[in-house]
Amino acid sequence: MLKMRVFILSATLVIFAELAGAQLTPSVQTTSAPAVASAPPAAGLAESATTGPAASDPALPPVSPQPTTEDKRAYGVLPNYRTAEASAPFVPLTAKQKLVIATKDTIDGPSYILAGLFSGLYQLENQNPSFGQGVKGYARRYGSAIADQDIGNYMTEGFLPVLLHEDPRFFRRGHGGFWARAALAARGVVVARTDHGNLTFNFSEFLGNGVTAAVGNAYYPDEIGFSPTMARMFTQIGTDAFSNVLKEFWPDFKRHVLKKQN
């Protein structure tokens, strides 16, 4: 499972790097995408950005409360409900809004398709041999993948952010060089914001995925114990980091790739 995921994520990152070297970086420095990102902040907003909670990290300016309507799903399959643009004033989420985001990410249709695809890969690798093969084996792998997905969403995006007063959103920067943007996007799994907009360690991400991995001991009979639990936890954290990178460049992908095909 881990080797397959690493291969898929690495291959996708190489593709994005090639796109960046060819065309993404010049465009994001000179133009904006009205459909997916806020307009450049006015002078008054720029001044407030230097005096507000985000002033401690100029690379992460204040953020908007919600993504634009067209960004609810990136690449047609990746739930994007918790993405916020990094060019708008910071507006904290209520507890209800955090749980709504977690629910939308959980019940989003294509996410179940992705779980099905990964379950097929796990079956090919014969992960958890006790699950068996055939329809029954696939069903058990699919059910386990859905359980991981749903528990993880509610832990990292809903319940723990509410309890710990952390903001579960991914704050898209939208400008600068490819690797700088990719690094900041991936850093989102380590650095989060509090409800006051200040930077903090992302306890929700690590504790939430830790809880999810621990619960997995109940339905992964071949992967019980400390090492397998930690492997599941950090695999999911790594997957979330890469998901942030994909979301960071989704508007660029639409602008430079999809429009050329139309």
TATADA-V275314 format. One line per field, one symbol per residue. ss: DSSP state (a for helix, b for strand, c for the rest). phi: phi as a letter, one per 20 degrees, with the letter a starting at -180 (. if undefined). psi: psi as a letter, one per 30 degrees, with the letter a starting at -180 (. if undefined). A space follows every 10 residues. Layout:
BEGIN
ss->???
phi->???
psi->???
END
This chain:
BEGIN
ss->caaaaaaaaa aaaaaaaaaa aaaaaaaaaa cccccccccc ccaaaaaaaa acaaaacccc ccccccccaa acbbcccbbc ccbbbccccc ccccaaaaaa aaaaaaacaa aaaaaaaaaa aaaaacccaa accaaaaaaa aaaaaaaaaa aaaaaaaaaa aaaacbbccb bbcccccaaa aaaaaaaccc bbbbccccbb bcaaaaaaaa aaaaaaaacc cccccaaaaa aaaaaaaaaa aaaaaaaaca aaaaaaaaaa ac
phi->.fffffffff ffffffffff febfffffed ccdgfccffg ffgffffffe defeffcffc fgcefbffgf dfbelncegc fdecfeddff cfeegfffff ffffffefgg ffffffffff ffffelflgf fndmffffff fffffffgff ffgffeddff gffeldeefe dffnbofgff fffffffffd dcdefenefb feffffffff ffffffffcd fecdpfffff ffffffffff fffffffgdf fffffedfff ee
psi->eeeeeeeeee eeeeeeeeee fefeeeefff lljffflllk kleeeeefff faffffjffi llllflllef gfjkgffjkg fgkkkgflkk jlkleeeeee eeeeeegkef ffeeeeeeee eeeefhkiff faaaeeeeee eeeeeeeeee eeeeeffdee eeefhlkglk jkeglaleee eeeeeefffe kaklffflkl kieeeeeefe eeeeefffgi ffhkleeeee eeefeeeeee eeeeeeeege eeeeefeeef f.
END
